[in-house]
Each structure stands twice: as C-alpha cells, then as structure tokens.
C-alpha cells in the first residue's frame, strides 16, 4: 500500500496523520518510505483517518486560523517563555524545525506549511515539553555545590575575588605566576565553578604561604627595582675610534690646505 499517496489524495498533511495515529514522526516516516507497514489498530486508524479526510481538513483550517492569531498576538511568545525557552533558536532545536521558520511564522513574511504550524502549536501545548532545566535557580545550584567543598576549595571559592581586589593583583600576573589561564581565573572570580583540590591548594598557598609576600599596590606607582643594563666596551676599540676621529680631522685639514695652495 502506498500510504503517502493515499494520505495526499485525502488532503491530509504528514503532521496531522502522525497525530491521528499517535506514533512518533520517525516511525511513520519509515512507513511512508516503505521500510515498515501498519498493522492491527494502526492500520484501522489510518483507514479511518483517510475516510474522514474532508472533515479533518475543514477542522484543520479552523485550527490554522486560531494558530495564526496565536502566533501574532503575543500569545506564542508567552507560551514559549512559560515552557522555559528564552530564544526562538532554542525552541526551534527542541521542536525540530529551523529558527528562521519560526521567525517567518511570527512575522508572516512568507507562507509556511500548515503542518509546521500545527507541529509548533502542539509542542507548546503539551506540558511534557516544558524545559524544566531553565526554571532552576542558578544561585541555589551554586550554594548547593559549595556545601561539601574541601577547605582549600572553599577558601578559593569564597575569598579569591576579595583577595584580588584587596591586593589589586591583575589576572595577567596570576596567570603567569600560577600557570593558570586568565579565562580560568576569571571564572573562579565570578564563581562559575569551584576549582579542583590541587589547583585550590596552589592558589591558597600563593595568597597565604608565599615566602615572598605579595606587594600591595596603591594608587601611586608601584615601586619596582629596575636595573639599568650595563654596556661594556673594550678600551682598545675606544682608542681606535678616537684615532679614526683624529685621522678624519687631519684629512679635512689637508683638503683645506690644498684648496688654499691652488688659489695661490
């Protein structure tokens, strides 16, 4: 049986058939591609859907008009945020369509198939599709993650930013002296994560057990020892340079005398 041809002849789109059968899209696609066939209740449901083709089509058109209004009166955006999707790109990835398609639907810049509109509508009207990860308070996660930290890790997590501010140390200096990347240090400062025990101890020792205390910088210029490079020149070379200068003077004087003699 050519399922796709029968469906198209009845005027039923792919998404509607999938919804009527109650099976995953990929499974029904395999049916239309000839990789599997419908049996039992699914075959009966398919034939019933084909017989109700005109009725379903009329109902769908009414539904599409409702969806078009939903897309453009702000209800779509509200539903998207309620389901935990702040960006259309994230929603598009979850639904399985492109972000540009969603944008086109909302702005009505060009025609979009009714099947895709129905797919988007169904997704944002089924609570199982809620993105619950977006609803978790990030601050609570940070606090929970720091409950069981070791002493060194806890110290770095809670005190690194304060110590850097207190001693006015630049990240570039820490990067060089600790061997850690500036990106890693910045993430520690902003408490993006807690460091490993090994790195935490390295940082702790740097601030607390340094044999050479870290200089506290002030608004004035930092006093640093700057040694002027010493250049030594061989005495013989200096003497030769002096002789070259004297010879050049003598040559110039001879040239002047020669010119005077020519005039005489």
QUIFEN-V644410 format. One record per pair of residues at least 24 apart in sequence whose C-alpha atoms are under 6 Angstrom apart, sorted by the first residue. I is the first residue (numbers start at 1). GAP is how many residues later the second one is. D is the distance in Angstrom with one decimal. If there is no record, write none. Layout:
i=I gap=GAP d=D
i=I gap=GAP d=D
//
This chain:
i=3 gap=29 d=5.6
i=4 gap=28 d=5.5
i=10 gap=40 d=5.8
i=10 gap=43 d=5.1
i=15 gap=100 d=5.3
i=71 gap=35 d=5.3
i=72 gap=34 d=5.7
i=83 gap=47 d=4.5
i=83 gap=48 d=5.8
i=84 gap=47 d=4.9
i=84 gap=50 d=5.4
i=152 gap=48 d=5.4
i=152 gap=49 d=5.5
i=153 gap=44 d=5.8
i=153 gap=47 d=5.0
i=157 gap=37 d=5.9
i=161 gap=28 d=5.0
i=167 gap=49 d=4.9
i=168 gap=49 d=5.9
//
